[in-house]
Amino acid sequence: MRTPFTEIDQIVNPKKFQLIQDDIALATDLAIITVDYMGKPLTKHSNCSEFCQNVRSSKYGNYCEKCDSHGGLEAARNRKPFIYLCHAGVVDFAIPIIVNDLYLGAFMAGQVILSQLDSQYAPERILHNVNQSFDPMTDAAFQESYAKLPVMRLDKIIALANMLLHIGNYCVNEAELKSLITSPPRRQESKQSNKMQYINDDDDQNMRRPLHKHLRNETYLIIQPALTYIKKHPKEKITLENMAALCNISPSYFSKLFAKENLGCLSDYVNQVKTERAKELLLETNWPIRTVAENLGFEDCGYFIKVFKRNTNKTPLEYRTDYGGRSK
């Protein structure tokens, strides 16, 4: 029986692949890094250019992260390599790693300049609404390092993107084959009406542990990237379109799966997650209620109080007082 792949390191071994990635970067003049579905690095950056290091450490660096995030999501949405221009006019591309329609991560590569011979075919800029993008050729702080970037024809860039796609597909196929060969049979135990499933645990004790069936079904695994993202980013504005793209499915299908898991509508779930985080902040800090609201992405403190009371039957101040939180 196949192993349910839910993490990028089940497909790409970071230590072993780091050596391969370093050699590919050296041979191709590309900068390459492997990231999970949230953009968190799985490997170290191979052959990162001096120019991009300078940009990332400057006031323009936050736009680099936005470019990477948007690029990965577009590649996952289209299920193929996505080539684009970053806010500094450098060519980058993202290669999605997808298993059973679940987006696990990506190879992020590029940091090259498009040849003038192909200037009429330049890829689109990934961030259309960023007015703070700059021209490195007119900024003295970046001119020297920009001039060192490798120049490539578009057909070579496309070929390199396809090469990384083949490598990613090979990693997926090898992981699936290994899973079929090495996975032990599962067994089910029943106690009264509660059914539990047992699978191998990879912890130090190599023990078997029960997992509730809900955590094992296919629907949950498909939307799990969105659920994890929401819990780790309580301050961000969450949209149906972005969460669906993160899971590599359409917004309508995402809503259908979300409802199937009895999670209610997306906005209610997000507010519930924010409420749980608010409880922690109310008890662990002496922040004013308005500061707690702002920390959780609520622009209107009154609306935050309304949401909190709807989910807890208490106002934030009542909750802090009743449960011995720090007051201010």
SULDA-V874622 format. One record per pair of residues at least 12 apart in sequence whose ideal C-beta (glycine too) atoms are under 6 Angstrom apart, sorted by the first residue. I is the first residue (numbers start at 0). GAP is how many residues later the second one is. If there is no record, write none. Layout:
BEGIN
i=I gap=GAP
i=I gap=GAP
END
This chain:
BEGIN
i=0 gap=182
i=1 gap=177
i=2 gap=176
i=2 gap=180
i=3 gap=217
i=4 gap=94
i=5 gap=215
i=7 gap=28
i=7 gap=34
i=7 gap=96
i=7 gap=97
i=10 gap=160
i=10 gap=161
i=10 gap=164
i=11 gap=22
i=11 gap=159
i=13 gap=28
i=13 gap=29
i=17 gap=25
i=20 gap=22
i=20 gap=25
i=21 gap=24
i=24 gap=21
i=24 gap=22
i=27 gap=132
i=28 gap=121
i=29 gap=79
i=30 gap=16
i=30 gap=17
i=30 gap=18
i=30 gap=80
i=31 gap=14
i=31 gap=77
i=32 gap=12
i=32 gap=75
i=33 gap=73
i=34 gap=70
i=34 gap=71
i=34 gap=73
i=35 gap=69
i=36 gap=66
i=36 gap=67
i=36 gap=68
i=36 gap=188
i=38 gap=29
i=38 gap=30
i=48 gap=62
i=48 gap=100
i=49 gap=95
i=50 gap=94
i=50 gap=95
i=50 gap=98
i=51 gap=59
i=53 gap=91
i=54 gap=33
i=62 gap=24
i=62 gap=67
i=66 gap=19
i=66 gap=59
i=67 gap=40
i=69 gap=56
i=70 gap=13
i=70 gap=23
i=70 gap=55
i=71 gap=22
i=71 gap=34
i=72 gap=172
i=74 gap=19
i=74 gap=21
i=74 gap=31
i=75 gap=20
i=75 gap=27
i=75 gap=172
i=76 gap=168
i=80 gap=12
i=80 gap=14
i=80 gap=80
i=80 gap=84
i=81 gap=12
i=82 gap=40
i=83 gap=39
i=83 gap=42
i=84 gap=38
i=84 gap=40
i=86 gap=40
i=86 gap=43
i=86 gap=46
i=87 gap=48
i=89 gap=21
i=90 gap=19
i=90 gap=21
i=90 gap=23
i=91 gap=18
i=92 gap=16
i=92 gap=17
i=92 gap=68
i=93 gap=12
i=93 gap=14
i=94 gap=12
i=94 gap=69
i=94 gap=70
i=94 gap=73
i=96 gap=71
i=98 gap=73
i=102 gap=145
i=106 gap=57
i=111 gap=38
i=111 gap=40
i=112 gap=36
i=112 gap=38
i=114 gap=36
i=114 gap=38
i=117 gap=35
i=117 gap=36
i=120 gap=33
i=194 gap=18
i=195 gap=14
i=196 gap=14
i=196 gap=16
i=196 gap=19
i=197 gap=12
i=218 gap=38
i=218 gap=41
i=218 gap=42
i=219 gap=41
i=221 gap=25
i=221 gap=35
i=222 gap=24
i=222 gap=34
i=224 gap=21
i=224 gap=22
i=225 gap=17
i=225 gap=20
i=225 gap=21
i=228 gap=17
i=229 gap=40
i=229 gap=43
i=230 gap=42
i=233 gap=40
i=233 gap=43
i=233 gap=62
i=234 gap=61
i=234 gap=62
i=237 gap=32
i=239 gap=26
i=270 gap=36
i=271 gap=39
i=273 gap=22
i=274 gap=33
i=274 gap=36
i=277 gap=14
i=277 gap=18
i=277 gap=30
i=281 gap=34
i=281 gap=37
i=281 gap=38
i=281 gap=43
i=282 gap=40
i=282 gap=42
i=285 gap=40
i=285 gap=42
i=288 gap=27
END
